[in-house]
Amino acid sequence: MGNNNAAKGKMFYDQLRKIAVQEPTKLREVAEGLFEAARAMEPWAVKELIDRLDGKAVQQTELTGAEGAPLLSGIQVTFIKPNE
């Protein structure tokens, strides 16, 4: 039961982390390769480098109705004192 993929992903992460700690020159070579690919204007490498340095861009979504007008422009909450 449950999600076994989470454990598998963690195992892969753990192995990568182990290699990076035990052999930092390998990690540096990978980072340098990514940087060089970005310098060569490889779109995937430029995107990956920007994502790693600035963080991934937040995806903005907008819900619109049939006429293109926003479905929800705001919410208003009104409290009414009950009659006693």
Disulfide bonds with the S-S distance in Angstrom:
none
